[in-house]
Amino acid sequence: MSNKAALYHERTKHRFTGYAKGPDTLDWDLQPNPFRTFEGAARVDLPLAPEQLPPAPALTRDAVGALLHLSMGLSAWKQFGPDRWALRCNPSSGNLHPTEAYVLAEGVAGLDDGLFHYLPRDHALEQRRRDESEQKSDSPCLWIGLSSIHWREAWKYGERAFRYCQLDLGHALGAFSYAAAALGWRAQLVEGLGSAQISALLGLDRAEDFGRSENEDPDALLQIFPAIDGDGARAPALKTGVWTGHANLLDRWPMYRWPVIGEVAEATLGAVAAEPGEPNARAQGESALSAELILQRRSAQHFDARHVMPAEEFFAILESVMAQPRAPWTVWNFAPRVHPILFVHRVAGVEPGLYALPRGGKSLALLRQSLDPDFVWSRVAGAPESLPLYLLKIGDARGAARRLFCNQAIASDCCFGMAMLAEFDAVEQNPWRYRGLHWEAGLIGQALYLEAERFGLRGTGVGCFFDDETHEFIGLKSGALQTVYHFTLGGPLTDSRIATEPAYPDKQRAKATSP
């Protein structure tokens, strides 16, 4: 590994001998503001998603409200003693939420043409730019822009934070894909769009509007189509108009600086692009989730170490992470480059041990030649023919999983955990792929979260793991594969001491009393 992205990855590995560089102390009373606002920008209030989603709604303000509620909105408030915090539909490392969402609207009923910032705290849009043209487009168009505020993660996690921001971006892409599918829509990543173009479209390059406030890194642009099929995504034209609003300062007294994060961010900027020769995996039929299921997603804090999940649920959840023509995989054209290694503990009819799930292309051959030569590589009896699940080694892996997942009990108490191996040759060829590999891992994580909810289970993403020790445990010698994300899934235990409150009490109360 030679380029800056690969060097950053090596530098930020956790090891048995020491963790990646991070802050020596945390003062939770000085945590950065979890909500970016643009002071002075006009507000547009949004309605919440209805419990029963209408089929294929048109692009309107109300439908945009439902899309944002189910993707980036709050799902609840939690309180324990004097501490109160918000949960959101999109997961985030440490519940820190570095990902910001923007709306670009053309001809959308109920919205001015222009750019808006989404404020999840209030479920409202802040109007950043109103386009000069007063004539509405006959063909409504909607785009979602995504950016990252790296300091939100770096405040707690130090140099490793850039990894977590990219994983969160993958979760956000998945959240929009699932939310769009629930509305009968489709979300698709705009390809060939450079970072500078995204920055200009979202107003992130307007230094006069940010001042001393924390910058936002341009990540991605999605086009939202009011149908599951249709043409490929395109970028909107760069418009002129009246700009309003100034970004708030999230952290007035930052205690640390992590220059390597800015360096790797700069080194991995580039255009989103599918690899040449990839098949176009557009939707042929979505398996939509209900609004209720999307809004109930939670990250498990503890697992019931006695819970045994049925094999059919295990296989169904694993099938959901395979690239296929349904949400969330229709969000892009990337060839699968992230492949789970599973630590199976308690699945009825499936022997405890290590398993591999090569997700496509030449990944089976790559994994077989890269991992421990003593692995057996036998297909799992009873698994669907379409699921390439392979037994590597039978045995109790609970202790090893716990140790490798930074000594966390969730790794041994879950029904199964996984380490996601990414093909790092892509990073050597194009440093932007470092972001893309983490997005793919985050997208896998989002599928696991929501599919677990279908069966009354819970998942939780794990960003803290020992990188090279995981590689050593599975016999990986080459740097061509690197673990980028871990995940656990099982029967959750609920802490009854933590109170749950409505996400938007005023809006929900008004909704409940409306005729």
C-alpha positions in Angstrom: 0.0 0.0 0.0 1.6 3.2 -1.1 -0.9 6.0 -1.8 -2.1 8.4 1.0 -5.4 6.6 1.5 -3.7 3.3 2.0 -1.1 4.8 4.3 -3.8 6.5 6.3 -5.6 3.1 6.7 -2.4 1.6 8.0 -1.7 4.5 10.3 -5.2 4.3 11.9 -5.4 0.6 12.7 -6.2 -0.5 16.2 -3.7 -3.1 17.5 -3.4 -5.3 20.6 -0.4 -3.1 21.4 -2.3 0.2 21.1 -5.2 2.0 19.6 -5.1 4.5 16.8 -4.4 8.1 17.9 -7.3 9.7 19.6 -8.1 12.2 22.3 -6.8 11.5 25.8 -9.9 12.8 27.4 -13.5 13.7 26.6 -15.8 16.2 28.2 -19.3 15.2 27.2 -20.6 18.6 28.3 -18.6 20.1 25.5 -19.7 17.7 22.8 -20.1 19.5 19.4 -23.6 20.5 18.5 -25.2 17.5 16.7 -27.3 19.8 14.5 -26.0 22.1 11.8 -28.2 25.1 11.1 -27.9 28.1 8.8 -28.8 31.2 10.8 -30.9 33.7 8.9 -32.2 31.2 6.3 -36.0 30.9 5.9 -37.6 27.8 7.2 -39.9 25.5 5.4 -41.8 23.2 7.7 -42.3 19.6 6.6 -44.9 17.0 7.4 -44.0 13.6 8.8 -44.3 10.4 6.8 -47.8 8.9 7.0 -48.1 5.5 8.7 -49.6 4.1 5.5 -47.5 5.3 2.6 -49.4 6.1 -0.6 -48.2 4.3 -3.7 -45.9 6.2 -6.0 -46.7 9.8 -4.9 -45.7 12.7 -7.0 -42.7 14.9 -6.2 -44.3 17.4 -3.8 -43.3 19.1 -0.6 -45.3 16.6 1.5 -43.6 13.6 -0.2 -40.2 15.1 0.2 -41.0 15.5 3.9 -41.8 11.7 4.1 -38.6 10.9 2.2 -36.4 12.9 4.6 -38.3 11.7 7.7 -37.6 8.0 6.8 -34.0 8.6 5.8 -32.4 11.3 7.9 -35.1 12.3 10.4 -35.3 11.6 14.1 -36.9 8.3 15.2 -37.1 9.0 19.0 -35.6 10.8 21.9 -33.9 8.9 24.7 -33.4 10.0 28.3 -31.4 8.5 31.2 -31.2 10.7 34.2 -30.1 14.2 33.2 -28.9 13.0 29.7 -31.2 13.3 26.7 -30.2 12.4 23.1 -31.9 11.9 19.8 -32.0 8.7 17.7 -32.2 9.0 13.9 -33.3 6.7 11.1 -29.7 6.6 9.7 -27.2 5.0 12.1 -24.0 6.8 13.1 -20.8 5.8 14.8 -21.2 6.9 18.4 -24.5 8.6 17.5 -22.4 11.6 16.4 -24.0 12.0 12.9 -21.4 13.7 10.6 -23.6 13.4 7.5 -25.6 16.4 6.4 -28.3 16.3 3.7 -29.4 19.0 1.2 -32.3 19.2 -1.2 -32.0 20.6 -4.7 -35.5 21.1 -6.1 -36.8 22.0 -9.6 -40.5 22.2 -10.2 -41.4 20.4 -7.0 -44.9 21.4 -5.9 -44.8 23.4 -2.6 -41.1 24.2 -2.8 -39.3 27.1 -4.4 -36.7 26.1 -7.0 -33.3 26.1 -5.3 -31.2 24.6 -2.6 -32.3 23.7 0.9 -30.5 22.2 4.0 -32.4 19.6 6.0 -32.6 20.2 9.7 -33.6 16.9 11.3 -34.0 18.3 14.8 -37.1 20.3 13.6 -37.9 18.2 10.5 -37.7 21.4 8.4 -35.8 22.7 5.4 -33.6 25.8 5.5 -33.6 27.7 2.2 -30.0 28.3 1.2 -30.6 29.5 -2.3 -33.7 30.6 -4.2 -33.2 30.3 -7.9 -33.9 33.4 -10.0 -36.2 31.9 -12.5 -39.9 32.3 -11.5 -41.2 29.8 -14.0 -41.8 26.3 -12.6 -40.3 23.4 -14.6 -42.9 21.1 -16.3 -40.8 18.1 -15.3 -40.2 18.1 -11.5 -36.7 17.0 -10.5 -35.3 16.3 -7.0 -31.7 15.7 -5.9 -30.3 14.9 -2.5 -26.8 16.1 -1.7 -24.7 14.6 1.1 -21.7 16.0 2.9 -19.7 15.2 6.0 -18.5 17.3 9.0 -15.4 15.3 10.0 -15.0 17.1 13.3 -18.2 15.6 14.7 -16.4 12.2 14.6 -12.9 13.3 15.2 -13.9 15.0 18.4 -14.4 11.6 19.9 -12.4 9.1 17.7 -9.4 11.1 16.6 -7.5 10.0 13.5 -9.7 7.0 12.8 -12.8 9.3 12.4 -12.5 9.6 8.6 -13.2 5.9 8.3 -16.4 6.3 10.4 -17.6 9.3 8.4 -17.4 7.2 5.2 -19.2 4.3 6.8 -21.9 6.7 7.9 -22.2 8.0 4.4 -22.8 4.4 3.2 -25.5 4.1 5.8 -27.1 7.4 4.6 -27.1 6.2 1.0 -28.9 3.0 2.1 -31.3 5.0 4.2 -32.3 7.1 1.2 -32.6 4.1 -1.0 -34.9 2.3 1.4 -37.0 5.4 2.1 -37.4 6.1 -1.7 -38.4 2.4 -2.3 -41.0 2.7 0.5 -42.6 5.6 -1.4 -42.4 3.8 -4.7 -39.5 5.9 -5.8 -35.8 5.1 -6.6 -32.7 6.8 -5.4 -29.7 6.7 -7.7 -26.1 8.0 -7.3 -25.1 10.6 -9.9 -21.9 9.3 -11.5 -19.0 11.3 -13.0 -19.6 14.3 -10.7 -16.4 15.7 -9.2 -16.1 16.9 -5.6 -15.7 20.5 -6.7 -19.0 20.3 -8.6 -20.8 18.8 -5.6 -19.3 21.5 -3.4 -20.5 24.3 -5.7 -24.0 22.7 -6.1 -24.4 22.5 -2.3 -22.9 25.9 -1.5 -20.1 24.2 0.5 -17.5 26.3 -1.3 -19.0 29.6 0.0 -16.4 30.6 2.6 -18.4 33.7 3.4 -21.3 31.6 4.7 -19.1 29.3 6.8 -16.6 31.7 8.4 -15.1 30.1 11.4 -17.6 27.2 11.3 -16.6 23.7 10.6 -16.3 22.9 6.9 -18.4 20.2 5.2 -16.7 17.7 2.9 -18.6 17.1 -0.4 -19.5 13.5 -0.7 -22.3 12.5 -3.1 -25.4 13.5 -5.0 -28.4 11.4 -5.4 -31.3 11.9 -7.9 -34.7 10.8 -6.7 -37.0 9.3 -9.4 -40.7 9.0 -8.8 -40.6 5.4 -10.2 -38.4 2.4 -9.7 -37.3 2.3 -13.3 -36.3 5.1 -15.7 -33.3 6.9 -17.1 -29.9 7.2 -15.4 -29.2 10.0 -12.9 -27.8 13.3 -14.1 -26.5 16.3 -12.3 -28.6 19.6 -12.2 -27.3 22.7 -13.8 -25.4 25.1 -11.5 -27.9 27.9 -10.9 -27.6 31.5 -9.8 -29.9 32.9 -7.2 -30.2 34.7 -3.8 -28.2 33.0 -1.0 -29.2 33.2 2.6 -27.9 31.8 5.9 -24.7 31.4 7.8 -23.5 28.1 9.2 -23.4 27.8 13.0 -20.3 26.9 14.9 -20.5 23.4 16.3 -17.6 23.4 18.7 -16.3 26.7 20.2 -13.4 25.1 22.1 -11.9 22.2 20.1 -9.2 20.6 22.2 -7.4 18.6 19.4 -6.4 18.9 15.8 -6.0 15.9 13.5 -4.3 17.1 10.3 -4.1 13.6 8.8 -7.9 13.7 8.4 -7.8 16.7 6.1 -4.9 15.1 4.2 -6.7 11.9 3.5 -9.9 13.7 2.7 -8.1 15.8 0.1 -6.3 12.8 -1.3 -9.5 10.8 -1.8 -11.6 13.5 -3.5 -12.7 12.6 -7.0 -15.7 11.7 -9.2 -18.1 8.9 -8.3 -17.8 6.4 -11.1 -18.8 2.8 -11.7 -16.1 0.5 -12.9 -16.0 -0.1 -16.7 -17.9 -3.1 -17.9 -20.2 -3.4 -14.9 -23.8 -4.6 -15.5 -26.5 -2.0 -14.9 -28.4 -3.4 -11.9 -31.5 -1.2 -12.1 -34.6 -2.0 -10.2 -37.0 -4.6 -11.7 -39.1 -4.8 -8.5 -38.5 -3.4 -5.1 -39.0 -5.2 -1.8 -40.2 -2.1 0.1 -40.2 -1.7 3.8 -43.0 -0.1 5.8 -42.6 3.3 7.4 -43.2 1.7 10.8 -40.3 -0.7 10.3 -37.9 2.0 9.1 -38.8 4.2 12.0 -38.3 1.5 14.6 -34.6 0.8 13.6 -32.3 0.9 16.6 -28.8 -0.1 17.3 -28.6 -2.9 19.8 -26.7 -2.1 23.0 -26.7 -5.6 24.5 -27.7 -9.0 23.2 -29.4 -12.0 24.8 -26.6 -14.6 24.9 -29.2 -17.4 25.0 -31.1 -16.4 21.8 -30.9 -18.8 18.9 -32.0 -17.5 15.5 -33.7 -19.9 13.0 -31.6 -20.8 10.0 -34.2 -19.4 7.5 -33.9 -16.0 9.1 -30.1 -16.2 9.0 -30.2 -17.1 5.3 -32.8 -14.4 4.5 -30.7 -11.7 6.2 -27.5 -12.7 4.4 -29.4 -12.8 1.0 -30.3 -9.1 1.6 -26.6 -8.0 1.5 -26.1 -9.6 -2.0 -26.0 -7.1 -4.9 -29.4 -7.4 -6.6 -32.1 -5.3 -8.4 -33.8 -4.0 -5.3 -33.2 -1.4 -2.6 -30.6 -0.6 -1.4 -28.4 -2.0 -4.1 -30.1 -0.1 -7.0 -28.5 3.1 -5.6 -25.4 2.5 -7.7 -23.5 0.4 -10.3 -20.5 -0.6 -8.2 -19.2 -4.2 -8.5 -19.2 -5.9 -5.1 -15.8 -5.5 -3.5 -16.7 -6.0 0.2 -17.1 -9.6 1.4 -18.2 -10.7 4.9 -16.4 -13.2 7.1 -18.9 -14.5 9.6 -18.5 -15.6 13.2 -21.6 -17.8 13.7 -22.5 -18.5 17.3 -26.1 -19.4 17.6 -28.0 -20.3 14.5 -30.3 -23.3 14.6 -29.0 -26.0 12.2 -25.8 -24.2 11.4 -22.6 -25.3 13.1 -20.8 -22.6 15.2 -17.7 -21.5 13.4 -16.2 -19.3 10.7 -18.0 -18.7 7.4 -17.4 -16.7 4.2 -19.8 -14.9 1.9 -18.1 -13.9 -1.3 -20.5 -11.3 -2.9 -19.6 -11.5 -6.5 -17.1 -11.4 -9.4 -13.9 -13.3 -8.8 -14.2 -12.9 -5.0 -14.4 -16.6 -4.2 -11.1 -17.3 -5.9 -9.6 -14.2 -4.3 -10.7 -15.2 -0.8 -9.6 -18.8 -1.2 -6.1 -17.9 -2.3 -5.8 -15.2 0.4 -7.1 -16.9 3.5 -5.9 -19.8 5.7 -5.1 -22.7 3.3 -6.6 -25.1 5.9 -10.1 -23.7 5.6 -12.5 -26.3 4.2 -14.6 -24.1 1.8 -17.7 -26.3 1.8 -21.2 -25.0 0.8 -23.6 -24.8 3.7 -26.3 -27.4 3.6 -29.8 -26.0 3.6 -28.7 -22.5 2.4 -30.5 -21.3 -0.8 -28.7 -22.1 -4.0 -28.4 -18.4 -4.7 -26.5 -17.7 -1.5 -22.7 -18.4 -1.8 -22.2 -19.2 1.9 -19.1 -21.3 2.7 -18.1 -23.0 5.9 -14.4 -22.3 6.6 -13.9 -23.9 10.0 -16.2 -25.4 12.7 -15.6 -24.3 16.3 -16.6 -22.0 19.1 -15.5 -18.5 17.9 -17.1 -16.5 20.6 -13.9 -15.7 22.5 -12.0 -14.8 19.4 -14.8 -12.6 18.2 -15.0 -10.7 21.5 -11.3 -10.1 21.5 -11.1 -9.0 17.9 -14.1 -6.7 18.3 -12.2 -4.6 20.9 -13.2 -6.9 23.8 -16.9 -6.0 23.4 -19.4 -8.5 24.8 -21.8 -7.9 21.9 -19.4 -9.8 19.7 -19.8 -13.0 21.7 -23.4 -12.6 22.9 -24.8 -12.0 19.3 -26.2 -14.8 17.1 -23.5 -13.9 14.6 -21.0 -11.2 13.8 -19.0 -10.4 10.8 -15.8 -8.7 9.6 -16.1 -7.1 6.2 -13.1 -7.6 4.0 -12.6 -5.0 1.2 -10.6 -5.4 -2.0 -7.8 -2.9 -1.6 -6.3 -3.1 -5.0 -9.1 -0.7 -6.0 -7.6 1.9 -3.7 -4.2 1.6 -5.4 -5.8 2.2 -8.8 -8.0 5.1 -7.6 -7.7 6.7 -4.1 -11.4 7.8 -4.3 -12.2 4.1 -4.0 -11.2 4.3 -0.3 -14.3 6.2 0.3 -16.3 3.9 -2.0 -15.3 0.7 -0.2 -16.4 2.2 3.1 -19.7 3.3 1.6 -20.3 -0.2 0.4 -19.6 -1.6 3.9 -22.0 1.0 5.3 -24.6 0.0 2.8 -24.2 -3.7 3.8 -24.6 -2.5 7.4 -27.8 -0.6 6.6 -29.3 -3.7 5.0 -28.4 -5.8 8.0 -30.0 -3.3 10.4 -33.3 -3.1 8.6 -33.5 -6.8 7.6 -32.9 -7.7 11.3 -35.9 -5.6 12.2 -38.1 -7.7 10.0 -37.5 -10.7 12.3 -37.6 -8.9 15.7 -33.9 -8.9 15.9 -31.4 -6.0 16.2 -28.0 -5.2 14.8 -25.2 -2.9 15.6 -22.3 -1.7 13.6 -18.8 -2.0 15.2 -16.1 0.5 14.1 -13.7 -0.6 16.9 -11.9 -3.7 15.9 -8.3 -4.9 15.8 -7.4 -4.8 12.1 -4.3 -6.9 11.6 -5.2 -9.3 14.4 -8.4 -10.0 12.6 -6.4 -10.7 9.4 -4.0 -13.0 11.3 -7.0 -14.9 12.8 -8.3 -15.8 9.3 -4.8 -16.4 7.9 -4.7 -13.3 5.7 -1.1 -12.5 4.8 -1.5 -10.0 1.9 -2.6 -6.4 2.1 -4.9 -6.9 -0.9 -7.8 -7.5 1.5 -8.4 -5.3 4.5 -11.2 -5.4 7.1 -13.1 -2.1 7.1 -16.2 -2.7 9.2 -17.5 -5.2 11.7 -21.1 -5.9 12.6 -23.1 -8.0 15.1 -26.7 -9.2 15.0 -28.9 -11.0 17.5 -31.7 -11.0 20.0 -31.6 -7.6 21.8 -31.9 -6.9 25.5 -33.6 -3.6 26.4 -32.5 -1.4 29.2 -35.7 -0.4 31.0 -34.0 2.4 32.8 -33.8 4.4 29.5 -37.0 6.4 28.7 -38.2 6.7 25.1 -39.9 9.9 24.0 -41.5 10.8 20.6 -39.2 12.2 18.0 -41.4 15.2 17.1 -44.0 15.5 19.9 -45.6 18.7 18.5 -45.9 17.4 15.0 -47.1 13.9 16.1 -49.6 15.4 18.5 -51.0 17.6 15.8 -51.1 14.7 13.4 -53.0 12.6 16.0 -55.7 15.2 16.6 -56.2 16.2 12.9 -59.6 15.2 11.5 
